Amino acid sequence: MIRLCLWFEGSGLCSAAWIIARYQKVYIGLQPDEIYLNDAERHSAAPHTSRDKDIVLTMNTIKYIYSIALLTLSLAVVMTAMFTKQTSAAAMNIPPAAAFFIFWFLIFWLAMMEGGQGSLVGLHPIDKNRYAHSHKITAKCTHVAHKGDNLERFIIGRQFLVVLVVFVINLMGSAADGASVLNLPEWANELFLASGLAMILITIVLGQLTAQVNSANCMLDFINTYFMLFTVYVSLAIEMSGLLHSVYLVQLLFSKITGEPVQSNEAPRSTLMSILFWLRVLVSIAVLGFSFAVTLSAVVNKQTTMWEGVPVYVSIILFFALMCFVGIMEGMQIALFAVVKTPEEDLVQHSRAYESCQLAFAGSNLQSLLIGRQICVTICMFIIARITTLDIGENDENIFGVSDGMQVVFDTGLLGAVITTIVASLCWRIVASSFPVSFLSNPLIYAMIRLCLWFEGSGLCSAAWVIARYQKVYIGLQPDEIYLNDAERHSAAPHTSRDKDIVLTMNTIKYIYSIALLTLSLAVVMTAMFTKQTSAAAMNIPPAAAFFIFWFLIFWLAMMEGGQGSLVGLHPIDKNRYAHSHKITAKCTHVAHKGDNLERFIIGRQFLVVLVVFVINLMGSAADGASVLNLPEWANELFLASGLAMILITIVLGQLTAQVNSANCMLDFINTYFMLFTVYVSLAIEMSGLLHSVYLVQLLFSKITGEPVQSNEAPRSTLMSILFWLRVLVSIAVLGFSFAVTLSAVVNKQTTMWEGVPVYVSIILFFALMCFVGIMEGMQIALFAVVNTPCRREQSLRVLNRTA
């Protein structure tokens, strides 16, 4: 019975209990009894046992996988809707190609702004001379942004630019009413398109969080681009325009209330500058009032992109409620950073603020909070954009009777961006910076922190960590400490526990989808074979015979692929060391390593490999119009007609598996008479002279380079030389005849090339692919040839080890 109980537990049938218990313990705050009985240290949310660590790793892997899946699906549905003209952009007669370009340009720009702000703020206290030479463009950005009060101006202008960009992204990609793509069920179209979830996920993950993750510790590299310098100037220009100057009125009012002067790094304004300042404040107030009037008029008249069926009063309530919610979120971030250095004894006097700070600053909660806050704010921004973006019908009059040109300006969402930037962001930031403790004493703050932590913990946008990890590697971003403190440069290897989790996750995904593809490939090829829908059936080869030939040749191909590596790898090894333990292996190496036989074996084996692959293709390649397993047409085209299924089976089962195992199991791998048979067949093919034309190329290059051909055998006798050159001539004749027959068949469309491909394309592909394969083959030989070259040995070995 004990064995039975252990078996049931080991089956994992109820292992979910461990996971639920782990997170129940964390969220409820359960503590081990030893904390109270033995005065042990309290447990935090961090994992304490090996099982806890396994659970956290498992949950992180699940988050990464499902977040990547959601992002991929979101990209698919939005892009499909865009190119099938089912978006708001199409309703405005914007061509799909133009909408596509605008959408991705703005996503990129949004990422630059999000990461750029953090970088400029983070670099503010750093001496610019420390990176002036290594990052010249970064130095230009910080020189402009850190001059006087420009950093504050940049933040204000950037905030408006971010909101405007989000509004326009929403305009380009948001789905039209009734949009349906990819034959998805109605609930899926409603969830991803109609609700805007797909747009929200794309914007948050690709346009915000990925950039914020990388810019957090790669500030110097991140903004070392002229596009960031351009963004700085645009943000400063927006602030200078006076469009947002009404926010300074709020700042001055709070300065009067608190009695604290407004901090500035610039000299007091002159009379002229003061006049210009107050004129811009008045203009900004007027623009804000006009924006409210136009927006509310459109909402009341149902002339916005708000979802149909939502009553006007609900839209207005949502509009103001969401602006307040976003405002509290914006202010909460400012207030938390303002009190981060406040002594705990001062915070304790404000119980609600203290409780919120305890939650926000516990463990790694602050980083999670900022990510969750970003998700919440962006979701709200998209809903606000829905409410405020104007959508005037063809027969409707323009708002307040303005001209068509002005109405187009209104339709861009510019007015909604003005309202959101000032009322839902900047004003709240000023209040929070002036009264951080009082702001955090708001009872809603604690609930909002919990909400942000929940959003981040849900893993909805965990794909951002994965994308940021690989973006950092491929772009070559380096941590700032590399340049500022002469730390060691980071390689592509994972450096943090999160990096290791991500690499593990991506490997898991690769294994799972590769096994799935291989399984499906086997299913479709075998089904096509036994339903007589292959080239073999067209040649009247019975399915059972085709099945036997196919798998015999796959096995033989694997033996050849692993066998070559084994014979080459064992060449320098003393045969006496394995003569007794691996007798057949010794026979194989005795034959293959005699004289120049290894070179002969490689030449003959190469022909045999190509021939076997050709016959495998003949047995399993699908006939025209083949259809199996009730798969949709696109799946049959992808796996059968294109030959993808055959390619995957041949590569995985016939080549790579054997190469992987033979790399370090050479003695065992070729310890079989079938390998000995393969050695003799390969040598016989070479001896036939069919491939002897290759030696002519070898001799020609020997003459050109002046390097003699290396050989382990005595010079040929006269008779052997005559036989050698006769075989060279025969090989050249066979090669020429093969070219003539093949090209004639290609020209007359008498090959198995896919229908519809022009003759000239087939010929170009034929020669181009032969050159490509040739370069690949030569590259491998060249890399192994230089592995022991001075100054390259160590580097090459590292590369080869990493590849293995």
N, C-alpha and C positions, 0 to 999 in steps of 0.2 A: 504493500500500500504506500509505503514511503516512496518507492520507485515510481509508482503511478502518479503520486502528487508532484514529484519533481519533474516528471515528464510533462504533465499538464502545465506547470509553471514555465518550463523550458520551451513549450510550444509557442509561447508569446500570445496566447489567445486573449489574455486579459492584461497585457503589458501596459495598456493605456492607463491603468490605475496608477502606475509609477509616475507617469507624466502629469496626470491630474493632481496627484498628491504633491508633487514638486511645486507646481504653480499655486495650488491652494495654500500651501505652507507659506509661500512668499507673499501672496496678496492678503491673506488673513493676518499674517505676522506671527505664526506659530514659532515658538522657540524650544529647543531641546531642554529637557528637565535639568541637565547639568548647568545650564545658565543660572538657574535659581538655587539649585542645591549645592553646587560646587563653585559658584562665582566665576564660571567660565565666561569667555568673551561671547558677546551676542553675535548671532549669525546674521549676515547681510543677505541681500538678494543673490550674491555671487554663489556659484555652485561649490559645495563643500566636499562631496563624495565623488568617487569615480562614476557612479550611476548618475549623479546630478550633471556631471560634465557630459556624459553620453546623451542625456536627455536634452541639454541645452544645444549640443551639436546637432542632434536630430531635428530639433525644432527650427534651428537656424537654417539647416539644409532644406527643410520643407518650405520655410518662408522664401528663401531664395528661388526655389524651383517654381512655386506657384506665382510669385511676383513676376518672374521672367515670363512665365506662360501668359499671365494677364497683360503684361506690356506688349508681348508679341501679338496677341489677339487684338489688342487695342490699336496697334499700328496697322494691322491688316484691315480692320473694319473701317478705320478713318481714311486710309489711303484708297480703299475700294470705293467708299462713299464719295471721295473727292473726284476720282477719275470716272465715276458713273454719274457725275453731276447731281448728287443728292445732298449738297451742302448749302449753307447760306451764301458762300462765295458764288456758287453756280446761279443762285437766285439773283445775284447782282451782276450776272453776265461776265463774271471773271473766268477766263479759260482755266481748265484743270491744271495745265502746265504752269501757268502763272500763279495759281493758288498754291500749288505744290512748292514752287520756289519761295514764295513769300512765307509760307508756313515754316519751312525748314530754316530759312534765313533768320526768322524771328525767334525760333527755338534756340538757334545758336547764339543769337544776340542776347536773349534772356539769360542763357547760361553764362555768358561773358559778364553780364551785369551782376548776376547773383554771386558768382565767385569773385568778381572784381571788387565789389564793395567790401567784402570780408578781407581781401588782400590789402586794400588801401588803408583800412582801419587798423589792421594788424601790423602793417609796416610803419605806421605813423611814428612810434617811438624809436625806430631803428635808424642809426646813423646812415645816411645815404651814401657816404663814402665807402661803406663796407661792400656795396654791390654796384657801385657806379660803373665799374669796368666790366664785370661779369654779366650784368643785365642792364644794358644801356637804355633800352626802351622802358623797362620798369622804372629806371631812375627818372626818365622824362615824365612818366605818369605821376609818380609821387611828387616830383618837383612842382607840377601844376596843382595837383590835388591837395597838397599839404601847405600850400602858400596861404598865409593869413587864415581867413575863415572859409577857404574853398572846400575843405572836407565836409563841412556842414552844408554848404551850397550843393556840393556834388550829391550828397545823400538825399536832399530834397528833390533835386532835378531827376535823379535816378529813380526815386520812388514813383514819380509821375510816369517816367518812361517805362518802368516795369508794368505798371497798371495798364498803360496804353498798349504795350506790346501784348499783354495777356488778352486784352479785349480784341485786338486784331487777329491773334492766333485763333481765338474762339470764333471769330467771324469767318476765317478761312476754312476751319475744319468742323464746325458744329453741324450736325445733321439736320436736313430739312424734315418737315413733318412727313411721317410715313416712310422714312428711309428704310430700306431693307437690302442687306448685302450678304454675299457668300452662302446663300440659301440657309442662313441661320434661322432657328425658330423665332417666333414673334417675341417671346420673352427675352431672348438674347439681344435682339435688335433694340428692344425697349431699354434693356439694362445698359448696354454699351453705347448705343448711338443716341436714342431719344433723351436719356437722362444726362448725357454728357460725360459719363464715367470714363470712356475711352480717352476723350480729350484731356480730362483732368489728370489721368495717370501719365499720359505722354508728357504733358507740360511739367508736372511735378518731378518725374523721374529724370527725363532728358534735359529739361530746361532749367531745373533748379537744384535738386538734391545732388546730382552727380557732380556738378560744378562746385557746390559748397563743400562736398566731401574732399575733393582734391585740392581746392584752394585753401583748406584749413591749415595744411602744413607744407604746401608747395606754392606759397604766395609769390615768390620772386619769379618762378618759371611761369606761373599762370597768367600774369599780366604783362609778360615780356613780349607784347605784340602791339603793333600799331592800331589794331582794331580796338584794343582797350583804351589807347590814348584818344582815339576818335570818340569812344563812348564817354570818356571823361569830359571832353570838350562839349559834346552834345548835352550832357547832363547839366553842365555849368551854364550853357546857353539857355536851356529851358528855365533854370532858376533865374537867370538874368532877365528873361522876358517879362517877369513880374506876374506871370500867370498864377503862381502859387504864393505870392507875397502876403496874402491874407493870413497865412499861418504865422507870420511874424507878429501880427496884431495879437494873436492868442498868446504868443511868447511874451510880449510886452505886458499884457494884462496880468499874466501869472507872475511876472517879475514885480509888478506893483503890489499884487496881493501878498506875495511872500516877503517883499522887501529885499529880495536878493537881486543884485544887478545882473544883467545879461552878460555872460562871459564872452569876450572877444579877443582875438589875436591881432586886431587891426586898430589903427588910430581912429579917434572919433570922426564921424562923417562931417564933411564941410556942409555949409548951408545949401549949396547947389545939390550935393549928393542926398541930403535929407529931403529936399523937395522932390527929387526924382524917386526916392525911396517911398515916400508917402503917396505919391501919384500912382506908383505901381501897386501899393496896398489897396488903394481905392479901386483901381482897375480890376484887381484880383477879386475883391468883394463883389464888384459888379458882375464879373464873369461867373463867379460861384452862384450868385443869385439867379442869373440868367440860365445857367446850367440846370439848376433845380427847377426853374419854371418850365423849361423845354422838356426835361425828363419826366416830371410829374404829369405834364399835359399829355405826353405820349403814353404814359402808363395808364392814365385815366381813359384815354381813347383807344386803348389796346393796340397801339401802334409800335410795339416793341417785339423783340424775339422771345418774349416770355412764353412758356408752354401754354398751349391752348387749354381752355377749361379752367384755368386758375382765375378766380374772381379778382376784380380790381383791388378791393380792399386788402385781400391777402397779399397781392403783389406789393402794395405800399407798405404794409406791416413788415413783410419780409425784407424789403429794401432797407428800411431804417434799423430793423433788428439785426440784420447781417452786418450793416455798417458798424453798429455798436459792438457786435461780437468781434469783428475784425479789429476794431479799435482797441478793445480790451486785450486781444492777442498781441497786437503791436506794442501796446504800452506795457504789457506783462513782461515782454522780453527786455525792454529798456529798464524797467524797475528792478528785475532780477539782477541784471548786470550792475545796476547802481548800488545795490545793497550787498553784493558779493563779499565785500571787505568790511562790512559793518560788524562791530563786535556783537557776539551772541547775546550778551547781557542787555544790550540796547534793544535787540529784536524781541526778546522775551516779553518785554513790556507791551508788545502788540501781538496778542495771542494768535489772531487769524493770519497776520503776515508771517509770524514765526512758523506756524504750522505749514503754510505754503512753501516757505523757504526750506524747511526741513525735508519736505517731499522733493522739491526741485533739485536740491544740492546733494541728495543721497546717492552714493555710488556714481554710476554713469548716467544718472537720470537727466542731468542738464543737457547732454548731447541728444539723448532720446527726446527730451522735451522740445528742443529746437527743431528737430526733424518733424515731430508730430505737429508742432505749431505751424510749420510750413505747409504741411498737408491740409490742415484745417483752413488756413488763410486762403490757399489757392482754391479749394473747393468753394468757399464763400465768394471769392472773386469771380469765379465762373458763373455762379448763380446771379450775382449782382450784374455781371455783364449781360446775362440773359434778360434781366429785368430792365436794364437801362439802354441797351443797344437798340436804336430806332429801326423800325421796319415799316416804312410807309408804302401802302398799296399803290398800284398804278393809278387808281381812280381817286385816291385820297389827296386832299389838299396838303401842301407843305405846312409844317408847324409854324404857327403865327404868320403864315403867308410869306415866308422868306423865299428868296430865289432858289432855283434848282441847284445852283452851285453851292450855296450855303447849306442846303438840305443834304447834299452829298457829304459835306464836312460833318454835319450832325450825325449822319449814318455811320461814320467811322467809329463811333463810341467815344469820341474826344471829350464830350461833355460829361459822360459817365465817369471817365477817367479823372477829370478835374474834381468832381464831387468825391469820388472814392479816395483819391490821394489826400485831399485836404481833410475831409470830415471823418473818413474811416481809418486814417493812418497818422498823418503828421500831427494833428491836434492832440490825439491821444498820447503820442510819444512825448510831446511837450509837457502834458499834465503829469505823465509818469516820471519824467526826468526831474520835475520840480517837486513832486510829492511821492517818492517811490514807496515808502513804508505805508503811507495812507492808501496808495493805489493797491498795494498787495493785501491790504486789510479788507478789500472787497470780498464778501463771502463767495462770489462766483469764481474767483481766481483759483481756489483749491480744486473746484470741480473741473475747471478748464485745464489745469495741469494734468489731472487724472485723464481727461479726454485725450490730451496730446500724447500722453504716455501710452494710452490704449492704442491709438492710431499707429504709433511707431511700433509698438509690440505686435500689432496684427500682421506685420510683415508686408502690408499692401504695397509699399514702395521699396522693399528691400532690394529690388533689382538695381537700385541706384548704387548700392555698395559694390555689386558685381561689375557693373559697367565702369564705375570709377576705378576699380582695381585694374581692369584691363586697359582702360584709357590711359591711366598713369604709366603703365608698362609700355604701351605702343607709342605714345607721344614722347615718352622719356622724361616725364616730370620727376624732379628730384626734391626731397625735403629741403627746407631753407637752411637747416643746420649744415648741409653739405657745403654751402657757399659762405655761411656766416661763421661757422665754427670748424671748418676743415674736417668735417666728419667723412667717413667712408661712403662712397657712392652706393646707392641701392641698385641691385641687379634685379632681374625679373623674378627671382626667388621670393616667396612670401616672407614678410618680415614681422607681421603682427598675427595674433591668434585669429583675428577676423579674416586676414588674407588667407591663412591656412584653411579656415572653414570654407571660404569661397572657392579655393582651388579644389578642395575635396568635393564640394557641391558640383562644380563644373565637370569634374571627372566622373562623378556619379551620373550626371545627365548624359555625358558622352557614352558611358557604358550602356545605360538603359536604352537610349535611342538607337545606338549602333546594333545592339542585340535585337531590338524590335525591327529595324530595317532588314537585318540579315534573316530573321525568322519569316518576315513577309516575303522577302525575295525568294527564299527557298520554297515557300508555299506557292507563289505564282509560277515559278519556273517548273516545279514538279507537276503542278496542275496542268500547265500548258503542254508539258511533255506527254502526260497520260491521256490528254484529250486531243492529241495529235494536232497541236497548233504550233509546231516548231519546224525549223528547217529540216530536221531529221525525218519528220513525218512526210515532208514533201519529197524526200529521197527514198520513201518506202521502207525506212528503217523502223522496225517494230518498237513501240515504247519501252518494252522491257530491255531490249538490246541497247537502245539509246540511254536508258537509265544506267545500265551496267558500264557502258563505255564512258559516260559522263563522270561517274564517281570513281572509276578506275583511274581516269586521267587526272581528276582533281587530286587523288592520292599520289599519283606519280609526280605531278607538278610540285606538290608539297615536298616530296622526297628530293627532287632536284633543287628546289630553292634552299632548303635547309642543308642539303648535302654539299652544295658548293661552298657555303660559308664554313662548314665543318672541315672540309678538305683544305681550304685555304688557311683556316685558323690553326690546324694541326700540323701544317707544313714544317714549322721550326721546332716542333716537339720531338724529342727522342722517342722513337717507336718502341724501344725496349721498356719504356715506362708503362705501356698499356698492352704490350704484346700478349700477356697471359690473361688479363682481366677482360679485354675486348678483342678477341681473336679475329672476328670478321672486320672490325674497324681497321685492324692492322693489315688485313689483306687489301682492303680498299685503299689505304694510304700507301701501301707497298706498290700498288699498280699506279696510282695517280701521281705519286711523288717521284717516280722513276724518270730520270732525264728531264725532258721538256713536256712530259705527259700532263702536268697540271695545266699548262697553257692550252694543250690540245683538248683536254677535258672541258675547259671553260668555253672554248670555241664550239665544240660539238654540242655541249649542253645548252648553249644559248639558242642554237638552231632547234634543238629538241623542245625547249621551252616554248618558243614561238609556234612551232608546229602543234604542240599539245594544246596551247591556248586557242589556236585556230579551230582544231577539232572539237574542243569543249564548246566553243561558240556555235559550231555547226550542230552539235547535239541539242543545245539548250536555247538558242536564240529563237525568238517568237516569229511566227509567220505574220504577214500583213493582216491587220484586223483582228488579231488575237484578243480574246476577252475571257477572263477567268474570275471565279469566286464572286460573281456579281459586283465586282468593283466598278466604281464610276469610270467614265471614259478617260478622265484626266489621269486616274491612277494606272489604268492599263497602258496609257501612252507613256507615263513616266517610268514605270517599272518594266514593262514588256517591250513596247515599241522602241524606246530609246536604248534598251540594253542595260539599264542601270542595275536591274536585279542580277543579271549574269556577271556584270563587272564586280558587284559587291561579293558575290559568292566566290568568284575566282580569286579576288584579292585576299579576302579574309581567310577562307578555308584552304585555298591552294597555294598561298604565298606567305602572308604575314605571320600566320600562326606558327608555321614551320620555322620561319626566320627567327621569331622570338625565342622559341625553345632551343633551336640549334646554336644560338649565340653563346650560351654557357653550358650546354649539354651536348657538346660535339661528339664525344666518345660514344655515348649511348645512342645518339640520334642515328648515326650511320652504321651501327652495329647490327646490320641486317643484310642478308644476301640480295635483297631487292636493290639496295644501294650499290652493291658490287656489280649487279646486272646493269644498273644505270651508268656506272663508270665505263663499263665495256661498250655499251651502246653509244655513249657520247664519244668515246675514242674511235669507234668504228665510223661514226658519221664524219669525224674530222679526217680520218684516213681515206674516206671515199673521195676526197678532193672537192666535194661540192662547195666548200667554203674557202678554198685555197686562195681565192682572189684577195682575201684580206691580208695575206702575207705580202702581196705585191704592194699594198698600201704601206705596210710595215717597212719594207725594204726601201720604198721611195722616201719615206720620212727619215730613214737612217742615212740615206745619201744626202738629203737636204741639211740635216743637223750635223752630219759628220760623226755621229755616235754609232758604233757597231751594234748590231742586234745581239742582245745577251742570250747565251745558250748554255745549257748544262750537258750538252752532248758533243761528241767529236764532230768535226766537219763532215759534210755529206760526201760520199763517194761519187764518182762520175755517174754511175747508174742511178743512184738515189737522187742526184741533182736533175737528171733527165726526167725521171718519174715525177719529181716535185714540180718542175716547170710544165710538164704535160698536164698535171692536175690543176695548176694555176690557169692554164689556157682553157681547160674544160670548164673551170669555175666561172671564168669571165664570160664564156659562151652561154653557160646556163643563166648567169645573172642578166645578160643582155636579152636572152630569150624570155626570161621571166618578166622583165620590164615591158617587152613588146606585147606579150600576151595580156598582162595586167592592164596596161594603158589602153590597149585596144578594147578590152572588156569595159573599162571605165567610160571610154568615149562612146561606145555603143549601148551604154546603160545596161550591161549584162552582169552586174554585180549585185550584192545584197545591200547596196547603199540605199538609204531611205529615199522613198519616192519624193519627187518635188525638188531635190537638190540638183542645181545645174551642174553640167559636166565640168565646167571650168572651176567651180567651187570644189568639186570632188578632187580634181587634180591638184589644186593649190593645197587643200587640206592634206592630201596624201604626202606631198613633199614637205609641207610645213611640220606635220606631226612626226615624220621620220627625223627631221632636223631636231625637233624638240626632244624626242626620245634619245637621239644620239647625244645631245648636250647633257641630258640627265645621266646617261650611262657614263659618259666621259667625266662628268663632275664627280661621281662617286670614286672613280679610279684616281682622279687628280687629287682629291682630298686625302685619300689614303696614302698617295705617293708623297705628299708634303708633310705628313703627320710627324715625321722625324726631322724635318728641316730645322736648323738652328733658329732660335727665337720664335719658332712657331709650335714647337713640340708641346709645350705646356698648355698653350691656348687651344690647340687642336684637340688634345686629349680631353679638355674640359667640355668642349663642344660635343665631341663624340659620346662622352659619358652622359651628358645632359640629354642628348637625343635618344640614347639607349634607355 
